[in-house]
Amino acid sequence: MPTAMPNSSDRDGEPFVEVDPSGRFGRYDDLLGCGAVKKVYRAFDQEEGIEVAWNQVQLRNFIEDPVLIKRLHSEVDLLRSLKNKYIIVCYSVWLDDENGKLNFITEVCTSGNLRNYRVKHRHVSLKALKKWSKQVLEGLVYLHTHDPCIIHRDLNCSNIFVNGNIGQVKIGDLGFATITGKNHVAHSLLGTPEFMAPELYEEDYTELVDIYSFGMCLLEMVTAEIPYSECNSIAKIYKKVTTGVKPQAMNKVTDSEVKAFIEKCIGEPNARPSASELLTDPFFSEVTVDEAESNV
């Protein structure tokens, strides 16, 4: 059980409010982010001497939803098993039974999420956007070719994270990820409406829903506008997505090559390329793997 140690890091000028059972990780009081399911705090790995993220889920909030609790456990177990440079690393997981909390430690990317990073940096070259996109696709290849196949289901620019000093991006927040069987077909409705493929609403889909979401991410990267921001309700987004009406942001994409590539990603499921196929697209012909990870 985590023990409160208010003075454990006084020598460093900032106290921990909590440490993990091993004593390796200490949590500070300031939030890095807060979602519907979890809070993310700034923390420190005393063994490695690096800052990390302390993710904390208050299970008591979901005491009447055992399915969600089971899914949260699955998420952290899944995170710990993933080893890829384009996926956020999970260092440790433990359950605080006494306080009804599930805790897990993940790496911190220096520049936060891609949505905020893109808004902060308004002038980004197409070359840089291609570098970011290529790394996201590399992460999706890893997930989709994992045995068993892993579908993220909630890919959007708020859960793609950036190390801005080296131009590196990583996929995080696999809270809605699902592991599918050999046929790669899943049947539950989850995600962020603006980024959800039409077949996700029909609850019968494959890993290609992530390609649709990736296309919407690229659209946001290019326009710095969340897709379907012209809609003021989920119902209106649903109606447009399921009837094939594209977001108005598409009209702001002036580069024909970019527009064609996005349309390829958000096309009909049977015509949508895999992540591996997209990486070989001429769209990336001038971006090598090494260059995709270099400073932008």
Buried (B, 14 or more C-beta within 10 A) or exposed (E): EBEEBEEBBEEEEEBBBBBBBEEBBBBBEEEBBEEEBBBBBBBBBBEEEEBBBBBBBBBEBBEEEEEBBEBBBBBBEBBBEBEBEBBBBBBBBBBBEEBBBBBBBBBBBEBBBBBEBBEEBEEBEEEBBBBBBBBBBBBBBBBBEBEEBBBBBBBBBBBBBBBBEEBBBBBBBBBBBBBBEEEBEBEEEBBBBBBBBBBBBEEEBBBBBBBBBBBBBBBBBBBBBBBBBEBEEEEBBBEBBEEEEBBBBBEEBEEEEBBEBBBBBBBEBEEBBBBEEBBEBEBBEEBEEEBBBEEB
